[in-house]
Amino acid sequence: MTPLYCTIEQLSRLFRMDYSALLGMLHQDARLQPAVKKLNRYALSEVVALHRTTAEPFEVGLDTPFLTLYETQDRLTKALGPMVYSTVLRKAAKGEIPALKFGDTYRVPEPLLTQMIQEKRISYRSRSVIKKT
């Protein structure tokens, strides 16, 4: 399979990130990993491999929708019960939720999150409130 090369503009739309912030990160990636950049375009698979938070590989295309952590929190709350933002952040940082990390920004691929929720691969134990009588 041939690698898909994208412009920074395409990547900033895909990951829903600020163009200039992403530009700096991708230039740094290209200096450290020459395979990332070819003729002012970036290999999407290489960018994903460098920025994923989980060891489990996942495929991303130009049509893959990405969620912010707040949107991810909303989806997980609907599926698993009340979940606070810091829990979602911690799970993304640990790799329990598949995500891409750009600086201090995380993006979660929506199809993979949906699949993990359906397969019950995201564990969560909500704290119940004990009422005293």
C-alpha positions in Angstrom: 0.0 0.0 0.0 1.4 3.4 -1.0 1.6 6.0 1.7 -0.9 8.9 1.5 0.9 12.3 1.5 -1.0 15.3 2.8 -0.4 19.1 3.0 -0.4 20.8 6.4 -3.7 22.4 5.5 -5.3 18.9 4.9 -3.9 17.6 8.2 -5.0 20.6 10.1 -8.6 20.1 8.8 -8.4 16.4 9.5 -7.2 16.7 13.1 -9.2 19.9 13.7 -6.2 21.8 14.8 -4.7 25.3 14.4 -2.6 25.4 11.2 0.4 27.2 12.7 0.6 25.0 15.8 0.5 21.9 13.7 3.1 23.4 11.3 5.7 23.7 14.0 5.1 20.2 15.3 5.3 18.6 11.8 8.5 20.5 10.9 10.1 19.1 14.1 8.8 15.6 13.2 10.4 15.9 9.8 13.7 16.8 11.3 13.7 13.8 13.6 12.1 11.4 11.2 12.9 12.1 7.5 10.4 9.5 6.3 7.6 11.8 7.5 8.1 14.5 4.9 8.5 14.2 1.1 8.3 17.2 -1.2 6.5 19.5 1.3 3.9 16.8 2.0 3.6 14.6 5.1 2.9 10.9 5.1 -0.3 10.4 7.1 0.6 7.0 8.4 4.0 8.3 9.7 2.3 11.2 11.4 -0.2 8.9 13.0 2.6 6.5 14.1 4.6 9.3 15.7 1.7 10.8 17.6 -0.5 7.9 18.7 -0.8 7.3 22.4 -1.5 3.6 22.2 0.8 0.8 21.1 -2.1 -0.7 19.1 -1.7 0.5 15.5 -4.7 2.0 13.9 -5.5 3.2 10.4 -6.6 6.8 9.6 -7.8 8.2 6.3 -8.6 11.7 5.1 -12.2 11.1 5.8 -11.8 9.8 9.4 -13.6 12.1 11.8 -11.7 13.0 15.0 -13.1 14.1 18.3 -11.8 16.4 21.0 -11.5 15.1 24.5 -14.7 17.0 25.5 -16.6 15.3 22.7 -15.1 12.0 23.7 -16.1 12.6 27.3 -19.7 13.2 26.1 -19.7 10.0 24.1 -18.3 8.0 27.0 -20.7 9.5 29.5 -23.7 8.5 27.3 -22.3 5.0 26.9 -20.8 4.2 30.3 -22.2 6.7 32.7 -20.9 10.0 34.2 -17.2 10.5 33.4 -15.2 13.6 34.2 -12.8 15.2 31.8 -9.7 14.4 33.8 -10.5 10.7 33.6 -10.8 10.9 29.8 -7.5 12.8 29.7 -5.8 10.3 31.8 -7.1 7.4 29.8 -6.0 9.0 26.5 -2.5 9.8 28.0 -2.1 6.2 29.2 -3.3 4.8 25.8 -6.5 3.2 27.2 -8.4 5.4 24.7 -6.7 5.5 21.3 -5.7 9.0 20.6 -3.2 11.2 18.7 -1.3 13.7 20.8 -0.1 16.9 19.3 1.7 19.0 22.0 -0.9 19.1 24.8 -3.9 18.5 22.4 -5.4 15.0 22.0 -7.6 13.9 19.1 -9.6 10.6 19.2 -10.6 8.8 16.0 -14.4 8.5 16.2 -14.8 5.1 14.4 -12.2 3.5 16.7 -13.8 4.9 19.8 -17.3 3.7 18.7 -15.8 0.2 18.1 -14.1 0.1 21.5 -17.4 1.1 23.2 -19.3 -1.5 21.4 -16.7 -4.2 22.2 -16.7 -3.0 25.8 -12.9 -2.5 25.7 -12.9 0.8 27.7 -13.3 0.0 31.3 -14.8 2.5 33.7 -16.1 2.1 37.3 -18.2 5.1 38.3 -18.3 6.1 41.9 -21.7 5.7 43.3 -23.0 8.1 45.9 -23.9 6.4 49.1 -26.9 7.9 50.9 -26.8 7.9 54.6 -30.2 7.2 56.3 
